[in-house]
Amino acid sequence: AISPIIVDTAPWLTAVVGYLAALWLRELDLRQLLANVAQQRFQSIAMSLGDGVVCLDRNGTISFWNAGATEIFGYGDAEVVGKPFGMLCENATLLSANAIMTLCDESQKPMEFVGLRKNGDRFPLEVRFSSWNENDGKHGGAIVRDISTRKREEERILYLAMYDSLTGLANRSQLALSIKTALLLS
């Protein structure tokens, strides 16, 4: 008579479950490691940009501030992190946390605001908002650029188009525009 062989599978199942748990935990650590590498890469890139990079948490407060933003506004990151984005613009009441997050969701085009520097100076500011999802909810960000030089050049070009560069007197284009305006107002 052949006797049946009885195999205890409990240690084998324990080993398999332990192995799978180890893989799962290692995967979690790997995901965290990759997230940390991505965060460090983002910060390295953002710190090297000439434009200002301002990241906002889900409440619309500043959570990241690069050297370009410091150059534009004059604030160090310790002075602005945790504060509302609206402190950087003249019409802060229009830029509530909800309004900022809505702009981050909807706006893909650059917008112009009047920026406020730490020393109180006002300047033309171009802002491009965007948003993304993280584990704790929706976050937003802005690429900010001081456009003072561009605005001065636009004014200079307009002046040169309408006035004689030698005499400073109105040219034919300015005269035609003045006549049209006068006719429309009368």
Backbone hydrogen bonds, N-H to C=O, Kabsch-Sander energy under -0.5 kcal/mol:
donor,donor_aa,acceptor,acceptor_aa,energy
3,S,1,A,-0.5
6,I,4,P,-0.6
7,V,5,I,-0.6
9,T,7,V,-0.8
13,L,9,T,-2.7
14,T,10,A,-2.4
15,A,11,P,-2.3
16,V,12,W,-2.4
17,V,13,L,-2.7
18,G,14,T,-2.6
19,Y,15,A,-2.6
20,L,16,V,-2.7
21,A,17,V,-2.5
22,A,18,G,-2.3
23,L,19,Y,-2.3
24,W,20,L,-2.5
25,L,21,A,-2.7
26,R,22,A,-2.5
27,E,23,L,-2.5
28,L,24,W,-2.1
29,D,25,L,-2.3
30,L,26,R,-2.6
31,R,27,E,-2.7
32,Q,28,L,-2.3
33,L,29,D,-2.7
34,L,30,L,-2.8
35,A,31,R,-2.4
36,N,32,Q,-2.6
37,V,33,L,-2.5
38,A,34,L,-2.6
39,Q,35,A,-2.5
40,Q,36,N,-2.5
41,R,37,V,-2.5
42,F,38,A,-2.7
43,Q,39,Q,-2.5
44,S,40,Q,-2.3
45,I,41,R,-2.4
46,A,42,F,-3.2
47,M,43,Q,-2.3
48,S,44,S,-0.9
48,S,45,I,-0.8
49,L,45,I,-0.7
49,L,46,A,-0.7
52,G,144,V,-2.6
54,V,52,G,-0.5
54,V,142,A,-2.6
55,C,64,F,-1.8
56,L,140,G,-3.9
57,D,61,T,-2.7
60,G,57,D,-2.2
62,I,83,K,-3.0
63,S,55,C,-3.4
64,F,55,C,-1.4
66,N,53,V,-1.5
70,T,66,N,-1.6
71,E,67,A,-2.4
72,I,68,G,-1.9
73,F,69,A,-2.8
74,G,70,T,-2.4
79,E,76,G,-1.1
80,V,76,G,-0.7
80,V,77,D,-0.8
81,V,77,D,-2.4
82,G,62,I,-3.2
83,K,80,V,-2.6
85,F,60,G,-1.2
87,M,84,P,-1.4
88,L,85,F,-2.3
89,C,86,G,-1.6
90,E,114,V,-3.1
92,A,90,E,-1.3
94,L,91,N,-1.3
95,L,91,N,-0.6
95,L,92,A,-0.9
100,I,96,S,-2.8
101,M,97,A,-2.3
102,T,98,N,-2.1
103,L,99,A,-2.5
104,C,100,I,-2.5
105,D,101,M,-1.7
106,E,102,T,-2.5
107,S,103,L,-2.6
111,M,127,V,-3.1
113,F,125,L,-2.8
115,G,113,F,-0.7
115,G,123,F,-3.3
116,L,88,L,-2.5
117,R,121,D,-2.8
118,K,73,F,-3.0
120,G,117,R,-1.9
123,F,115,G,-1.6
125,L,113,F,-2.9
126,E,145,R,-2.9
127,V,111,M,-3.1
128,R,143,I,-2.1
129,F,127,V,-0.5
130,S,141,G,-1.9
132,W,139,H,-2.3
134,E,137,G,-2.7
137,G,134,E,-1.7
139,H,132,W,-3.3
140,G,56,L,-1.7
141,G,130,S,-2.3
142,A,54,V,-2.6
143,I,128,R,-2.2
144,V,52,G,-2.6
144,V,142,A,-0.6
145,R,126,E,-2.2
147,I,124,P,-2.2
147,I,145,R,-0.6
151,K,147,I,-2.4
152,R,148,S,-2.3
153,E,149,T,-2.3
154,E,150,R,-2.3
155,E,151,K,-2.3
156,R,152,R,-2.3
157,I,153,E,-2.7
158,L,154,E,-2.4
159,Y,155,E,-2.5
160,L,156,R,-2.7
161,A,157,I,-1.9
162,M,158,L,-1.2
162,M,159,Y,-0.6
163,Y,159,Y,-2.2
164,D,169,L,-3.3
168,G,164,D,-2.1
171,N,162,M,-2.4
175,L,171,N,-2.5
176,A,172,R,-2.6
177,L,173,S,-2.2
178,S,174,Q,-2.5
179,I,175,L,-2.2
180,K,176,A,-2.3
181,T,177,L,-2.4
182,A,178,S,-2.3
183,L,179,I,-2.4
184,L,180,K,-2.2
185,L,181,T,-2.0
186,S,182,A,-1.2
